[in-house]
Amino acid sequence: MRTSSTPGFIVALSTILLFAGCAINPVTGSRNFTLMSEADEMNKGRQAAAEIQKKYDNYDLPALQNYVNTVGQKLAKKSHRPQLEYHFTVVDSPQVNAFALPGGYIYVTRGILAYLNSEAELAAVLGHEIGHVTARHSVRQYSAATAANAAATVGGLVAGIFMPQLGGQLAQGFQSLLGFTGSALLSGYGRSHELEADRLGAEYLARSGYDPQAMIKVIGVLKNQELFDIEVAKQEGREPRRYHGIFATHPDNDTRLQEVVSEANQYIEPAGTDDRRAEFLRQTDGMVFGDAVNQGVVRGSTFRHKEMGFMLSFPPDWRVRNKPDEVVATSPDGDALMALSLFDTPRGSPADFARERFRLESSDQILSMTNNGLPVAVVTSTTQNGEPFKAGVIYHDSKAYLLAGKSDSPAAFDRYRAVISNAIESFRALTDAERESIKPLEIRTITARKGLSYTELARNSPLGVNAENYLRLLNGQYPEGEPVPGQKIKIVK
């Protein structure tokens, strides 16, 4: 009796969830399974926006903020949910990113703005994110994940009733499968949702006086970023980043994407479209590119931090990246790296910190000294896996800085031991004059003269060994384009 009634219980639970959570999709007019009302959606959005404000600073350029908001509001009025109170914000991050929260909170980074080349492309980014909001993708994803978790709970009950004779291993595997399904639903938007957001964004573009093909251009920008980063990642010995990664091919070759964007042609007004490139370049001229001063700046192989008041130099031919939680330098062959980390309010001396951090039993592995007027402890030891490393703990302004270097083999470590030591010894406090001299890189616009090439521009660029391709990316001419005489192009200085 018990075994025959349990499946009915599951069906009943599924039916209750289905009918309790059906809502009309504002875009399609069909019913979708949701477990969140519009009021709840607004509340979740406000809560998430408050958390975003803790993580990101708004980019401090009111004119640019107002410009992006104006473009966004124009699109939102043409959307399927014009009654929402939309918020469009530029955040102070060099990351190439844009994202939407439930209820109409939409964010773009100054990092993605740098690689756009017209107001139409900006509108495409914003329109895509508005599409996620109007189709309630985050709400639908949340509802599916919640239902999957409920199914996993019921599935565990089923496993315990129907499969005890098969032992715990198979039952656990069944639960793991259900649990994995629930996790997968939380891992990001799938291709169908992304295509829907592209389709909706293209429609909003056309209804607002922009060419919907700008959506294809923007996805091309992101795909070119991905292709370029694959090459840079090889140089730096790391995994490449992914942008709009559900599209395996370039958008020019993605037939389905071309089809959904072309559907928006029916909404183009008789007056035609305008990409407003000149206005976009005017609004973004002078925008910070790369690291903000308050995040520390990399110039060549040297890292300087204005607010924390220090600098250090890595070997001239190493590639240096300023990440949110550390600074990483990689050798030209990718067989060694150094990483700088910060620790607040350390206890004891640098040697005490090093001993606790690396769990050293012998003081023979620690050399204490004063370098550039700062207390330092240098450690030469091996990891638990037997890999040799060298690290310096430097105390400066009530903080501990840990600069550690290692290689992928003992032989390589012997080759790099001296340059790791030199990097540790280069750490010093900045003078007041040096602090004041630190300025961010900025995007500037010039008019291309006849014969100007990106190779020529790259020679005097602060963008490093990959400057030529960075400039092509910034101007939408990657991988082999060149400036056209009379064309307005972006440089970094």
DOFIMAR-126977 format. One record per residue (C-alpha): residue number from 1; residue in three letters; chain; x, y, z. Coordinates in nm, 2 decimals, m for minus. Example, Ala and Ser with C-alpha at 12.3 -4.5 7.8 and 13.67 -1.06 7.14 Angstrom:
# DOFIMAR-126977
i/aa/ch/x/y/z
1/ALA/A/1.23/m0.45/0.78;
2/SER/A/1.37/m0.11/0.71;
END
This chain:
# DOFIMAR-126977
i/aa/ch/x/y/z
1/MET/A/0.00/0.00/0.00;
2/ARG/A/0.27/0.24/0.09;
3/THR/A/0.47/0.18/m0.23;
4/SER/A/0.18/0.24/m0.46;
5/SER/A/0.07/0.56/m0.29;
6/THR/A/0.41/0.74/m0.30;
7/PRO/A/0.42/0.81/m0.68;
8/GLY/A/0.07/0.96/m0.64;
9/PHE/A/0.21/1.18/m0.37;
10/ILE/A/0.49/1.30/m0.60;
11/VAL/A/0.25/1.37/m0.89;
12/ALA/A/0.03/1.56/m0.65;
13/LEU/A/0.32/1.77/m0.52;
14/SER/A/0.43/1.85/m0.88;
15/THR/A/0.07/1.95/m0.97;
16/ILE/A/0.05/2.18/m0.67;
17/LEU/A/0.38/2.34/m0.76;
18/LEU/A/0.29/2.38/m1.12;
19/PHE/A/m0.05/2.55/m1.07;
20/ALA/A/0.06/2.75/m0.77;
21/GLY/A/0.35/2.90/m0.97;
22/CYS/A/0.20/2.97/m1.31;
23/ALA/A/0.22/3.33/m1.43;
24/ILE/A/0.17/3.51/m1.76;
25/ASN/A/0.50/3.59/m1.93;
26/PRO/A/0.50/3.96/m2.02;
27/VAL/A/0.69/3.89/m2.35;
28/THR/A/0.51/3.58/m2.49;
29/GLY/A/0.17/3.60/m2.32;
30/SER/A/0.20/3.23/m2.24;
31/ARG/A/0.21/3.08/m1.89;
32/ASN/A/0.55/3.01/m1.73;
33/PHE/A/0.62/2.82/m1.41;
34/THR/A/0.73/3.09/m1.15;
35/LEU/A/0.74/3.10/m0.77;
36/MET/A/0.80/3.47/m0.74;
37/SER/A/0.54/3.75/m0.78;
38/GLU/A/0.63/4.08/m0.94;
39/ALA/A/0.63/4.24/m0.60;
40/ASP/A/0.87/3.98/m0.48;
41/GLU/A/1.08/4.04/m0.79;
42/MET/A/1.11/4.41/m0.72;
43/ASN/A/1.21/4.34/m0.36;
44/LYS/A/1.47/4.09/m0.46;
45/GLY/A/1.61/4.34/m0.71;
46/ARG/A/1.64/4.61/m0.44;
47/GLN/A/1.81/4.37/m0.20;
48/ALA/A/2.06/4.26/m0.47;
49/ALA/A/2.13/4.61/m0.58;
50/ALA/A/2.23/4.71/m0.23;
51/GLU/A/2.48/4.42/m0.23;
52/ILE/A/2.62/4.53/m0.57;
53/GLN/A/2.68/4.87/m0.42;
54/LYS/A/2.90/4.71/m0.16;
55/LYS/A/3.10/4.53/m0.42;
56/TYR/A/3.13/4.80/m0.69;
57/ASP/A/3.18/5.17/m0.68;
58/ASN/A/2.98/5.38/m0.93;
59/TYR/A/3.20/5.53/m1.19;
60/ASP/A/3.25/5.89/m1.09;
61/LEU/A/3.17/6.07/m1.41;
62/PRO/A/2.81/6.21/m1.38;
63/ALA/A/2.79/6.31/m1.75;
64/LEU/A/2.86/5.95/m1.86;
65/GLN/A/2.62/5.81/m1.60;
66/ASN/A/2.35/6.04/m1.73;
67/TYR/A/2.42/5.95/m2.09;
68/VAL/A/2.40/5.57/m2.03;
69/ASN/A/2.08/5.62/m1.82;
70/THR/A/1.92/5.83/m2.10;
71/VAL/A/1.99/5.56/m2.36;
72/GLY/A/1.87/5.29/m2.13;
73/GLN/A/1.54/5.47/m2.04;
74/LYS/A/1.47/5.53/m2.41;
75/LEU/A/1.49/5.15/m2.47;
76/ALA/A/1.30/5.06/m2.16;
77/LYS/A/1.00/5.27/m2.27;
78/LYS/A/0.98/5.05/m2.58;
79/SER/A/1.01/4.72/m2.39;
80/HIS/A/0.74/4.48/m2.28;
81/ARG/A/0.75/4.60/m1.92;
82/PRO/A/0.77/4.98/m1.95;
83/GLN/A/0.60/5.03/m1.62;
84/LEU/A/0.90/4.91/m1.42;
85/GLU/A/1.13/5.16/m1.26;
86/TYR/A/1.46/5.09/m1.44;
87/HIS/A/1.80/5.19/m1.31;
88/PHE/A/2.11/5.20/m1.54;
89/THR/A/2.45/5.23/m1.37;
90/VAL/A/2.81/5.24/m1.49;
91/VAL/A/3.03/5.07/m1.23;
92/ASP/A/3.40/5.15/m1.19;
93/SER/A/3.55/4.82/m1.30;
94/PRO/A/3.79/4.74/m1.59;
95/GLN/A/3.61/4.40/m1.64;
96/VAL/A/3.43/4.36/m1.96;
97/ASN/A/3.08/4.29/m1.83;
98/ALA/A/2.71/4.39/m1.81;
99/PHE/A/2.44/4.23/m1.60;
100/ALA/A/2.08/4.27/m1.49;
101/LEU/A/1.91/4.21/m1.15;
102/PRO/A/1.54/4.13/m1.11;
103/GLY/A/1.31/4.42/m1.14;
104/GLY/A/1.51/4.64/m1.37;
105/TYR/A/1.85/4.71/m1.21;
106/ILE/A/2.10/4.71/m1.50;
107/TYR/A/2.47/4.76/m1.48;
108/VAL/A/2.75/4.81/m1.73;
109/THR/A/3.12/4.84/m1.65;
110/ARG/A/3.34/5.11/m1.79;
111/GLY/A/3.55/4.81/m1.91;
112/ILE/A/3.28/4.71/m2.16;
113/LEU/A/3.21/5.07/m2.26;
114/ALA/A/3.58/5.10/m2.37;
115/TYR/A/3.54/4.84/m2.64;
116/LEU/A/3.21/4.97/m2.78;
117/ASN/A/3.22/5.21/m3.08;
118/SER/A/2.87/5.37/m3.11;
119/GLU/A/2.56/5.45/m2.92;
120/ALA/A/2.38/5.18/m3.11;
121/GLU/A/2.63/4.92/m2.96;
122/LEU/A/2.57/5.07/m2.61;
123/ALA/A/2.20/5.03/m2.67;
124/ALA/A/2.25/4.67/m2.78;
125/VAL/A/2.42/4.59/m2.45;
126/LEU/A/2.15/4.76/m2.25;
127/GLY/A/1.87/4.61/m2.47;
128/HIS/A/2.00/4.26/m2.42;
129/GLU/A/2.00/4.31/m2.04;
130/ILE/A/1.65/4.47/m2.05;
131/GLY/A/1.54/4.15/m2.24;
132/HIS/A/1.65/3.94/m1.95;
133/VAL/A/1.44/4.16/m1.72;
134/THR/A/1.13/4.17/m1.94;
135/ALA/A/1.13/3.79/m2.00;
136/ARG/A/1.18/3.74/m1.62;
137/HIS/A/1.48/3.51/m1.69;
138/SER/A/1.62/3.54/m1.34;
139/VAL/A/1.27/3.47/m1.19;
140/ARG/A/1.22/3.17/m1.41;
141/GLN/A/1.57/3.04/m1.33;
142/TYR/A/1.51/3.08/m0.95;
143/SER/A/1.17/2.90/m0.98;
144/ALA/A/1.32/2.61/m1.17;
145/ALA/A/1.60/2.58/m0.92;
146/THR/A/1.36/2.59/m0.63;
147/ALA/A/1.15/2.32/m0.79;
148/ALA/A/1.46/2.11/m0.86;
149/ASN/A/1.56/2.13/m0.49;
150/ALA/A/1.21/2.02/m0.39;
151/ALA/A/1.23/1.74/m0.64;
152/ALA/A/1.57/1.64/m0.49;
153/THR/A/1.41/1.62/m0.14;
154/VAL/A/1.12/1.40/m0.27;
155/GLY/A/1.37/1.20/m0.47;
156/GLY/A/1.56/1.12/m0.16;
157/LEU/A/1.24/0.99/0.00;
158/VAL/A/1.18/0.78/m0.31;
159/ALA/A/1.53/0.64/m0.30;
160/GLY/A/1.49/0.54/0.06;
161/ILE/A/1.16/0.36/m0.01;
162/PHE/A/1.22/0.19/m0.34;
163/MET/A/1.59/0.11/m0.34;
164/PRO/A/1.70/0.00/0.01;
165/GLN/A/1.77/m0.35/m0.13;
166/LEU/A/2.02/m0.20/m0.37;
167/GLY/A/2.23/m0.05/m0.09;
168/GLY/A/2.32/0.31/m0.01;
169/GLN/A/2.56/0.38/m0.30;
170/LEU/A/2.30/0.37/m0.57;
171/ALA/A/2.05/0.56/m0.36;
172/GLN/A/2.32/0.83/m0.30;
173/GLY/A/2.39/0.84/m0.68;
174/PHE/A/2.02/0.90/m0.75;
175/GLN/A/2.02/1.19/m0.50;
176/SER/A/2.34/1.33/m0.65;
177/LEU/A/2.19/1.32/m1.00;
178/LEU/A/1.89/1.52/m0.88;
179/GLY/A/2.12/1.75/m0.68;
180/PHE/A/2.33/1.81/m0.99;
181/THR/A/2.03/1.90/m1.20;
182/GLY/A/1.94/2.16/m0.94;
183/SER/A/2.29/2.30/m0.94;
184/ALA/A/2.30/2.31/m1.32;
185/LEU/A/1.99/2.53/m1.33;
186/LEU/A/2.18/2.79/m1.11;
187/SER/A/2.49/2.79/m1.33;
188/GLY/A/2.39/3.07/m1.57;
189/TYR/A/2.15/3.15/m1.85;
190/GLY/A/2.14/2.89/m2.13;
191/ARG/A/2.14/2.94/m2.50;
192/SER/A/1.76/2.97/m2.52;
193/HIS/A/1.74/3.25/m2.27;
194/GLU/A/2.04/3.43/m2.42;
195/LEU/A/1.89/3.41/m2.77;
196/GLU/A/1.56/3.54/m2.64;
197/ALA/A/1.74/3.83/m2.47;
198/ASP/A/1.92/3.90/m2.80;
199/ARG/A/1.59/3.89/m2.99;
200/LEU/A/1.42/4.12/m2.75;
201/GLY/A/1.71/4.35/m2.73;
202/ALA/A/1.72/4.38/m3.11;
203/GLU/A/1.35/4.46/m3.11;
204/TYR/A/1.39/4.73/m2.86;
205/LEU/A/1.68/4.87/m3.07;
206/ALA/A/1.47/4.89/m3.38;
207/ARG/A/1.17/5.05/m3.19;
208/SER/A/1.41/5.31/m3.05;
209/GLY/A/1.57/5.42/m3.38;
210/TYR/A/1.88/5.20/m3.38;
211/ASP/A/1.99/4.93/m3.63;
212/PRO/A/1.92/4.59/m3.47;
213/GLN/A/2.23/4.46/m3.64;
214/ALA/A/2.42/4.64/m3.36;
215/MET/A/2.33/4.34/m3.15;
216/ILE/A/2.54/4.12/m3.38;
217/LYS/A/2.83/4.37/m3.36;
218/VAL/A/2.83/4.37/m2.98;
219/ILE/A/2.84/3.99/m2.97;
220/GLY/A/3.12/4.01/m3.22;
221/VAL/A/3.30/4.25/m2.98;
222/LEU/A/3.26/3.99/m2.70;
223/LYS/A/3.37/3.70/m2.92;
224/ASN/A/3.68/3.89/m3.03;
225/GLN/A/3.76/3.96/m2.67;
226/GLU/A/3.74/3.59/m2.61;
227/LEU/A/3.96/3.50/m2.90;
228/PHE/A/4.22/3.76/m2.80;
229/ASP/A/4.22/3.65/m2.44;
230/ILE/A/4.29/3.29/m2.55;
231/GLU/A/4.61/3.42/m2.70;
232/VAL/A/4.70/3.63/m2.40;
233/ALA/A/4.61/3.34/m2.16;
234/LYS/A/4.87/3.12/m2.34;
235/GLN/A/5.13/3.39/m2.28;
236/GLU/A/5.04/3.42/m1.92;
237/GLY/A/4.99/3.05/m1.85;
238/ARG/A/4.63/3.08/m1.73;
239/GLU/A/4.28/2.98/m1.83;
240/PRO/A/4.11/3.22/m2.08;
241/ARG/A/3.80/3.41/m1.99;
242/ARG/A/3.47/3.36/m2.17;
243/TYR/A/3.23/3.62/m2.29;
244/HIS/A/2.88/3.53/m2.41;
245/GLY/A/3.04/3.18/m2.41;
246/ILE/A/2.72/2.99/m2.51;
247/PHE/A/2.80/3.09/m2.87;
248/ALA/A/3.07/2.85/m2.98;
249/THR/A/3.12/3.02/m3.32;
250/HIS/A/3.16/3.38/m3.42;
251/PRO/A/2.83/3.56/m3.45;
252/ASP/A/2.89/3.62/m3.82;
253/ASN/A/2.86/3.24/m3.86;
254/ASP/A/2.58/3.18/m3.61;
255/THR/A/2.27/3.12/m3.83;
256/ARG/A/2.02/3.10/m3.54;
257/LEU/A/2.15/3.42/m3.39;
258/GLN/A/2.13/3.60/m3.73;
259/GLU/A/1.77/3.48/m3.76;
260/VAL/A/1.65/3.60/m3.42;
261/VAL/A/1.81/3.94/m3.47;
262/SER/A/1.67/3.98/m3.82;
263/GLU/A/1.32/3.94/m3.68;
264/ALA/A/1.35/4.29/m3.55;
265/ASN/A/1.37/4.44/m3.90;
266/GLN/A/0.99/4.46/m3.90;
267/TYR/A/1.01/4.72/m3.62;
268/ILE/A/1.25/4.97/m3.79;
269/GLU/A/1.08/5.31/m3.83;
270/PRO/A/1.05/5.47/m4.18;
271/ALA/A/1.29/5.74/m4.07;
272/GLY/A/1.56/5.48/m4.06;
273/THR/A/1.84/5.43/m3.80;
274/ASP/A/2.14/5.62/m3.66;
275/ASP/A/2.43/5.46/m3.48;
276/ARG/A/2.53/5.80/m3.32;
277/ARG/A/2.90/5.70/m3.32;
278/ALA/A/3.02/6.06/m3.29;
279/GLU/A/2.82/6.12/m2.98;
280/PHE/A/2.93/5.80/m2.81;
281/LEU/A/3.30/5.87/m2.88;
282/ARG/A/3.25/6.22/m2.74;
283/GLN/A/3.09/6.09/m2.42;
284/THR/A/3.36/5.83/m2.35;
285/ASP/A/3.66/6.05/m2.44;
286/GLY/A/3.86/6.08/m2.12;
287/MET/A/3.71/5.77/m1.96;
288/VAL/A/3.95/5.57/m1.74;
289/PHE/A/4.09/5.26/m1.91;
290/GLY/A/4.22/4.96/m1.72;
291/ASP/A/4.30/4.99/m1.35;
292/ALA/A/4.17/5.29/m1.15;
293/VAL/A/4.42/5.47/m0.93;
294/ASN/A/4.26/5.35/m0.61;
295/GLN/A/4.30/4.99/m0.73;
296/GLY/A/4.67/5.02/m0.80;
297/VAL/A/4.82/5.06/m1.15;
298/VAL/A/5.06/4.86/m1.36;
299/ARG/A/5.30/5.04/m1.59;
300/GLY/A/5.53/4.80/m1.77;
301/SER/A/5.66/4.57/m1.51;
302/THR/A/5.61/4.80/m1.21;
303/PHE/A/5.31/4.81/m0.98;
304/ARG/A/5.23/5.13/m0.78;
305/HIS/A/4.95/5.18/m0.54;
306/LYS/A/4.87/5.54/m0.46;
307/GLU/A/4.64/5.50/m0.16;
308/MET/A/4.85/5.23/0.01;
309/GLY/A/5.17/5.42/m0.08;
310/PHE/A/5.40/5.15/m0.21;
311/MET/A/5.56/5.02/m0.53;
312/LEU/A/5.75/4.72/m0.65;
313/SER/A/5.91/4.61/m0.97;
314/PHE/A/5.89/4.27/m1.14;
315/PRO/A/6.14/4.15/m1.40;
316/PRO/A/6.11/4.36/m1.72;
317/ASP/A/6.00/4.08/m1.95;
318/TRP/A/5.73/3.93/m1.71;
319/ARG/A/5.36/3.99/m1.77;
320/VAL/A/5.19/4.16/m1.47;
321/ARG/A/4.82/4.15/m1.40;
322/ASN/A/4.64/4.35/m1.13;
323/LYS/A/4.36/4.12/m1.00;
324/PRO/A/4.09/4.22/m0.74;
325/ASP/A/4.27/4.03/m0.46;
326/GLU/A/4.63/4.00/m0.57;
327/VAL/A/4.89/4.11/m0.82;
328/VAL/A/5.03/3.83/m1.04;
329/ALA/A/5.34/3.83/m1.26;
330/THR/A/5.42/3.54/m1.50;
331/SER/A/5.75/3.46/m1.66;
332/PRO/A/5.78/3.48/m2.04;
333/ASP/A/5.77/3.10/m2.07;
334/GLY/A/5.49/3.06/m1.82;
335/ASP/A/5.71/2.83/m1.60;
336/ALA/A/5.72/3.06/m1.30;
337/LEU/A/5.50/3.32/m1.12;
338/MET/A/5.50/3.57/m0.84;
339/ALA/A/5.19/3.68/m0.65;
340/LEU/A/5.15/3.98/m0.41;
341/SER/A/4.88/3.95/m0.14;
342/LEU/A/4.77/4.19/0.13;
343/PHE/A/4.69/4.10/0.50;
344/ASP/A/4.54/4.36/0.74;
345/THR/A/4.66/4.41/1.10;
346/PRO/A/4.92/4.13/1.13;
347/ARG/A/5.03/4.01/1.47;
348/GLY/A/5.40/4.00/1.58;
349/SER/A/5.70/4.05/1.35;
350/PRO/A/5.73/3.96/0.98;
351/ALA/A/5.91/3.65/1.09;
352/ASP/A/5.63/3.55/1.32;
353/PHE/A/5.38/3.61/1.04;
354/ALA/A/5.59/3.40/0.80;
355/ARG/A/5.63/3.12/1.05;
356/GLU/A/5.25/3.10/1.11;
357/ARG/A/5.16/3.14/0.75;
358/PHE/A/5.39/2.87/0.61;
359/ARG/A/5.38/2.65/0.92;
360/LEU/A/5.75/2.65/0.96;
361/GLU/A/5.91/2.45/1.24;
362/SER/A/6.26/2.58/1.19;
363/SER/A/6.38/2.94/1.21;
364/ASP/A/6.67/2.85/0.99;
365/GLN/A/6.43/2.89/0.69;
366/ILE/A/6.36/3.26/0.78;
367/LEU/A/6.59/3.56/0.72;
368/SER/A/6.49/3.88/0.90;
369/MET/A/6.61/4.21/0.78;
370/THR/A/6.53/4.58/0.71;
371/ASN/A/6.50/4.67/0.34;
372/ASN/A/6.42/5.02/0.21;
373/GLY/A/6.34/5.11/0.57;
374/LEU/A/6.08/4.84/0.61;
375/PRO/A/6.09/4.53/0.82;
376/VAL/A/6.11/4.21/0.61;
377/ALA/A/6.12/3.84/0.66;
378/VAL/A/6.24/3.62/0.36;
379/VAL/A/6.15/3.25/0.35;
380/THR/A/6.30/2.99/0.13;
381/SER/A/6.12/2.65/0.17;
382/THR/A/5.90/2.39/m0.01;
383/THR/A/5.53/2.34/m0.03;
384/GLN/A/5.36/2.03/0.10;
385/ASN/A/5.40/1.89/m0.25;
386/GLY/A/5.77/1.94/m0.23;
387/GLU/A/5.77/2.24/m0.47;
388/PRO/A/6.04/2.50/m0.38;
389/PHE/A/5.93/2.86/m0.33;
390/LYS/A/6.07/3.19/m0.20;
391/ALA/A/5.85/3.45/m0.02;
392/GLY/A/5.90/3.79/0.14;
393/VAL/A/5.68/3.92/0.42;
394/ILE/A/5.70/4.30/0.42;
395/TYR/A/5.54/4.52/0.69;
396/HIS/A/5.43/4.87/0.57;
397/ASP/A/5.18/5.11/0.72;
398/SER/A/5.03/4.85/0.97;
399/LYS/A/4.97/4.60/0.69;
400/ALA/A/5.15/4.28/0.58;
401/TYR/A/5.24/4.22/0.22;
402/LEU/A/5.33/3.87/0.11;
403/LEU/A/5.52/3.84/m0.22;
404/ALA/A/5.57/3.47/m0.31;
405/GLY/A/5.74/3.32/m0.61;
406/LYS/A/5.75/2.96/m0.74;
407/SER/A/5.83/2.76/m1.05;
408/ASP/A/5.70/2.44/m1.20;
409/SER/A/6.02/2.25/m1.14;
410/PRO/A/6.33/2.27/m0.91;
411/ALA/A/6.55/2.35/m1.21;
412/ALA/A/6.33/2.64/m1.31;
413/PHE/A/6.32/2.77/m0.96;
414/ASP/A/6.70/2.78/m0.95;
415/ARG/A/6.69/3.00/m1.27;
416/TYR/A/6.44/3.24/m1.12;
417/ARG/A/6.56/3.25/m0.76;
418/ALA/A/6.76/3.57/m0.81;
419/VAL/A/6.47/3.76/m0.99;
420/ILE/A/6.23/3.66/m0.71;
421/SER/A/6.47/3.80/m0.46;
422/ASN/A/6.51/4.12/m0.66;
423/ALA/A/6.13/4.17/m0.67;
424/ILE/A/6.11/4.13/m0.29;
425/GLU/A/6.39/4.38/m0.24;
426/SER/A/6.22/4.63/m0.48;
427/PHE/A/5.92/4.68/m0.25;
428/ARG/A/5.94/5.03/m0.10;
429/ALA/A/5.72/5.32/0.02;
430/LEU/A/5.63/5.59/m0.23;
431/THR/A/5.73/5.95/m0.18;
432/ASP/A/5.46/6.22/m0.17;
433/ALA/A/5.57/6.34/m0.51;
434/GLU/A/5.55/5.98/m0.65;
435/ARG/A/5.20/5.94/m0.51;
436/GLU/A/5.08/6.26/m0.68;
437/SER/A/5.24/6.16/m1.01;
438/ILE/A/5.03/5.84/m1.04;
439/LYS/A/4.75/5.89/m1.30;
440/PRO/A/4.51/5.65/m1.46;
441/LEU/A/4.53/5.56/m1.83;
442/GLU/A/4.25/5.73/m2.03;
443/ILE/A/4.08/5.68/m2.36;
444/ARG/A/4.14/5.96/m2.60;
445/THR/A/4.01/6.02/m2.96;
446/ILE/A/4.22/6.12/m3.25;
447/THR/A/4.16/6.15/m3.63;
448/ALA/A/4.36/5.90/m3.83;
449/ARG/A/4.59/6.05/m4.09;
450/LYS/A/4.69/5.88/m4.41;
451/GLY/A/4.93/5.59/m4.36;
452/LEU/A/4.87/5.57/m3.98;
453/SER/A/4.88/5.21/m3.86;
454/TYR/A/4.81/5.03/m3.53;
455/THR/A/5.18/4.91/m3.53;
456/GLU/A/5.29/5.27/m3.53;
457/LEU/A/5.04/5.37/m3.25;
458/ALA/A/5.15/5.07/m3.05;
459/ARG/A/5.52/5.18/m3.04;
460/ASN/A/5.43/5.47/m2.80;
461/SER/A/5.14/5.30/m2.62;
462/PRO/A/5.14/5.22/m2.25;
463/LEU/A/4.94/4.90/m2.32;
464/GLY/A/5.25/4.67/m2.33;
465/VAL/A/5.34/4.39/m2.55;
466/ASN/A/4.99/4.34/m2.68;
467/ALA/A/4.92/4.70/m2.75;
468/GLU/A/4.86/4.66/m3.12;
469/ASN/A/4.58/4.41/m3.07;
470/TYR/A/4.43/4.61/m2.78;
471/LEU/A/4.40/4.91/m3.01;
472/ARG/A/4.23/4.70/m3.27;
473/LEU/A/3.99/4.57/m3.02;
474/LEU/A/3.92/4.92/m2.89;
475/ASN/A/3.83/5.03/m3.24;
476/GLY/A/3.63/4.73/m3.35;
477/GLN/A/3.90/4.63/m3.61;
478/TYR/A/4.04/4.31/m3.46;
479/PRO/A/4.22/4.11/m3.57;
480/GLU/A/4.37/4.27/m3.88;
481/GLY/A/4.20/4.60/m3.94;
482/GLU/A/4.38/4.93/m3.99;
483/PRO/A/4.27/5.30/m3.94;
484/VAL/A/4.10/5.46/m4.23;
485/PRO/A/4.22/5.82/m4.31;
486/GLY/A/3.98/6.07/m4.15;
487/GLN/A/3.84/5.80/m3.91;
488/LYS/A/3.80/5.89/m3.55;
489/ILE/A/3.99/5.62/m3.35;
490/LYS/A/4.05/5.56/m2.98;
491/ILE/A/4.39/5.55/m2.83;
492/VAL/A/4.50/5.51/m2.47;
493/LYS/A/4.74/5.75/m2.30;
END
